[in-house]
Amino acid sequence: MTRRRVVLVDDHQLLAQALAASLAASGLAAEVHPPPRGPDLHGELVAELAADPPAVVVVDLHLGAGDPTGGDRLVGELAPVAPVLVLTAEEDRARWGRCLRSGAWAVVSKQRPLPDLVAAVEAVAAGEDVLRARERAALLVAADRAEREEAQRLAPFRALTPRERAVLDALVEGVAAADIAAGACVSEATVRSQIRAVLTKLGVRSQLAAAAAARRAGWARDAA
């Protein structure tokens, strides 16, 4: 009889190897797969697993310093291919909820004892629930609440025009108005007019205050 296959995508090799050994002892064929380093490589992993779907894919949310949110995206990409169990040291319950909404079967903390992690993988492989319905609902509520708070926090920044966003981005980087104008091939007067519009929309009185507000809000021009 062919053993059910589990793929572990985790950059914490010690834990991954220990979990793989424990799963093998319980009758599951575990493979440790190096995490894709960057979004461009996600497709290769997804295609590989789609060609031979495992019983479970165990994914860590942290796939390396160069791709801090890569695990979140990978969950959504892998969910149509195979059941995804998120195994993470992340304690942000809203982030757990977003993983569930993206299609993860369950999310389990790495702080749990190894036998509990093995049991969670076995449960997912068997198509069984890992999270209680009440716990799952609470995580989804946390995700919804966090998104509402983020939308409210970022609303003034999203009201900026594309050009105003570019100007704010430059202010955050400490670029002077004259240099912004030179880089955009416009007059300094035009840039100063755009800066005034940014200050008005953000409800602040200075360029320094605008930059500080952007940092506090976690605003990024590419995500606005």
Secondary structure, DSSP 8 states (H G I E B T S, - for coil): ----EEEEE-S-HHHHHHHHHHHHHTT-EEEEE---SSGGGHHHHHHHHHHS--SEEEE-S---TT-TTHHHHHHHHHTTTS-EEEEES---HHHHHHHHHTT-SEEEETTS-HHHHHHHHHHHHTT---S-HHHHHHHHHHHHHHHHHHHHHHHHHHTS-HHHHHHHHHHHTT--HHHHHHHHTS-HHHHHHHHHHHHHHHT-SSHHHHHHHHHHHT--GGG-
